[in-house]
Amino acid sequence: MYPAAAASARILSAEYPIDLHGAQLLLLAAKALYWPARQLLCVADAHFGKAAAFRALGQPVPHGTTSDNLARLDGLLADYPARQLLFLGDFLHARASHAPTTLAALSAWRQRHRGLHCTLVRGNHDRHAGDPPSGLDIELLDEPLMLNPFAFRHIPRIERGRYVIAGHEHPVYHLQGRARQRLRLPCFTVTDQTMVLPSFGEFTGGHTVDAAPGRRVFVVDGVAVWPIPG
């Protein structure tokens, strides 16, 4: 089911092909998933406007995170022809994410991609933040979205008879160097029943995972994807 090559035995690339239930998918270094047969690009946990929400609480956090995330989406859409862009939950971070600057950036991005079918499978933050403005023309669905042979969800819960692709967990992996260096990187996790995507947003934290029997880890750094031997 999975590519058997170890990282040391392959040329690192911005994409990593993986076969699941007869469908070939591409794990992308930019923290996204691409399904070539359907021309579907999928990201999880964008958390647009998270920095704005924190600033509304008086926290000193960086500006420009929403614009940076949207620019990365622009790059993905330029590299991978997509008929549909699927957001797996947590599109906006909180109600304060409806700040005028955040919504203006999202609106300008949507105008650049007016012909793209965008779908949001609502997540837990979407229930608190509220739906994106109707002017963004995003199809809104409750989980799961069934696209044979997959069930696309926000929370990775088992769906009988379907392979689940989800987000929510923000998985990260810690690399350990010989001189005790440590580097935390986002990753995909893959089991025989679920795939969990890394958080697409740049300001979202993470949950540490390890490679283990029955679970493969694919680390990404924005440039390349490589599997962690397990």
Beta strands, then each sheet from edge to edge (+ up, - down):
strand 1: 15-20
strand 2: 23-28
strand 3: 32-35
strand 4: 40-44
strand 5: 84-88
strand 6: 117-121
strand 7: 138-141
strand 8: 145-147
strand 9: 150-152
strand 10: 163-166
strand 11: 171-176
strand 12: 182-190
strand 13: 194-196
strand 14: 207-208
strand 15: 216-220
strand 16: 225-228
sheet 1: 1+ 2- 3+ 4- 5- 6- 7-
sheet 2: 8+ 9- 10- 13- 12+ 11- 14-
sheet 3: 8+ 9- 10- 13- 12+ 15- 16+
end
